Amino acid sequence: MEVILKTDIKGLGYKNDLVEVKPGYGRNYLIPQGFAVLATSSNKKILEENIKQAAHKAEKIKTEAEAVAGKIDALTLEIKAKIGDSGKIFGKVTTLQLSDALAEKGIEVDRKKIAITQPVTTSGEYEAEVDLHREVKTSIKFVVVAE
């Protein structure tokens, strides 16, 4: 079943992508939630027209995302966490903490666009992936230190 995505969906695609999904997933989740529309011929024509009109705006958004990626590459964030005697941290380091640390540096990134790649269990240096745009992805370095 072909659908046109109306929003970015992690692991599936980005807004205005034409994707193939299983019929149940499309009918029971994507379409009722408003995340996608059925890819009929008329909807495909509307999609093409919307893409033509949004081409200039998309280029501007991409250049802004590249500028933010350049700022993020130069940063190393410091995340404070409670650490026990054995060196393990209590709880987790979350994407919300990373998003807040970036906001303190003057960079606004939605926490849903950040993915921590490896489990953070002890103090030390780690990396997380930041998906700023469909063509602009970067990684952010962060150091976990004791509170």
Steps between C-alpha positions, in 0.01 A plus 500: 500500500645836397452804721624859499641606837371826645759508782847360567477149643818351644599181325250548217563828320469873488215739422376476138672163442315234304551176696381143480351367826301197604126553452412460869763751611375752246126453555503455878773738612651741247184624327270527809771682700544749215862398436434397139251504216428231245717538187228539238575660164340830606696505828822432307430801273436719804824374653700588187352851496574549871860387449547747212366787710704406806833449318633847581389482862654152536838627381492774764413247772785276386757781519376589850533134602856491363586812702364339818694181420819704476437648845421158648817341357714755685334430837565251775217500752542425869217298652491465877368178651503332839775241499546222756822369657540237228498766227155417367238770464163492672220522246562599138632778288206594278455690177310762701815574700699534178235727348502720814881518497491609135236762585733642766760545225243682284418213262137385487465133400190291567577203725326267255768576242777379733590131532753365750679220314661301781379444857631757747586306817815662638669838497701581190466618141210396279341596169142554391359543151301810409265488199451865406370452145451210260842577348673649805601267782776559752632356822539677830763417758410511866686424820325351801644633828413458866264751659 
